[in-house]
Amino acid sequence: MAVRESVEIDLNRVDHLIQEQEAELEPRHTASIEYRKAAERHVAGGVASSWQAAPPHAIFIDRGDGSRIWDIDGNEYIDYHLGYGAMVVGHAHPAIVEAIRRQASRGTHFAQPTRDLDVIGENLADRFSLPLWRFCNSGTEATLEAARLMRARTGRDLLIKIEGTYHGHHDSLMFSVIPDPELMGPREHPVTVPQAPGIPQAFADLVRVVPFNDLAAARQAFEEHPGEVAGMIVEPAMMNCGVVLPEPGYLQGLADLCHEFGAYLAFDEVKTGATLAYGGAVEAFGVVPDIVCLAKAIGGGTPCGAIGATEELFALVVGGEYDMAGTFNGNPLTMAATRATLTQVLTRDAYPALDSLHGLLVERLSAVIERYRLPAYVTGLGAKGSVIYSPTPVREYRDALAIDERITYLAWLFQQNGGVFKSPWSKQETWTLSVAHSDGDVQRYVDNLETFARAVTT
Ligand SMILES: Cc1ncc(COP(=O)(O)O)c(C=O)c1O
């Protein structure tokens, strides 16, 4: 990424454009706004999950097909949100529909294993170079098990995590996800900030937070707690402030560091797994950790999570000392969809096409940024990417704090009004591509960025 001269964006102009764009958006969503009001009578906040209520208002979806979705007002969008990156197979892919239909007609739940297990386990072992797997229902469950397994195996309580990353909503790791700058403390010694009310301080005391892409800071954390650290969990490419790629040597350095101190390294590949590459970050960056956590894209739109680890780590589970259990773990519908996803849709052959679409998007977006001299750059890998509204590279969470959220919000509004559905905005401008996206779909994204660029610079 070349850092070059850029224009300064006038924030008064941005405020004015936000008002204009919101006024254009709202009348398109009258059915969504009305439906939410009705739902609010008996559903807290009128939505199923808090982030579905991201400003300016919740948008209720009617259906999806391939790269497109339609909301209940009848608006059509090209979907780059893709259910937080879960739908890399595209919506209603015939192979997934058929797998679910077939299994539904044979029974949807037994809480007993079914005959999809070994195929899925073998496929994941091939992709992520870890021999043993278990299944669960979400990314939250996968990282919860990773945290507990590292603690169980070492007999130690302390975990290290990266400042500015999200690993799900359980109490072991929901710290310093988007920490308030007033509370986060100095960079040399970040404070472990609970991300929600109700998380006990006693749990925060069991987690050390360090900046991404800084091996020396990670070493310092280990050295300050000799013999106390069970393991470290890292999102191998950070996805919460745009896509932030690991610097060369960083991930291998973490693996070596963890092992030097008798601890384990877990990759949270909930977003990167089967999206950055066939074998996720493990393949893309050539580093095999002790644990890989998966969810989202592997399930083809069903609630699948998975945890892979070494035989040594899984010995407690295999030996029956550690119950890794759940009523819906390995649910037959989920397993059928996951099997079809991994063996029929997101096969090795799918990735060159995703890579070339990614390349096209990066090239065309970069050309717009260059033409309008926006203080921004484009980054990503495989199915994942983002425009980062910073003139200098973001290497860690604190670098992203300089990004003015009004700019990312305005960029989001232009995409939404231009028929591109994106995940909630904040500081991130992340997109996900599916196997159903086309060159034309890419162009719509680029055209919307150009409309935004023209509006903010003239
Ligand atoms: C990196 C990462 N880990 C874990 C999770 C939690 O996954 P889930 O929402 O399926 O519980 C997420 C969700 O966005 C995530 O991005």
The ligand as a Gaussian input file, in Angstrom:
#p B3LYP/6-31G(d) Opt

LIG

0 1
 C      -13.490000     -13.181000      15.185000
 C      -14.807000     -13.578000      15.784000
 N      -14.831000     -14.523000      16.739000
 C      -15.986000     -14.926000      17.306000
 C      -17.180000     -14.366000      16.938000
 C      -18.458000     -14.827000      17.570000
 O      -19.163000     -15.590000      16.668000
 P      -20.743000     -15.802000      16.860000
 O      -21.386000     -14.495000      16.580000
 O      -21.058000     -16.880000      15.853000
 O      -20.959000     -16.264000      18.250000
 C      -17.204000     -13.386000      15.932000
 C      -18.471000     -12.789000      15.505000
 O      -18.540000     -11.855000      14.752000
 C      -15.984000     -12.980000      15.351000
 O      -15.941000     -12.037000      14.416000

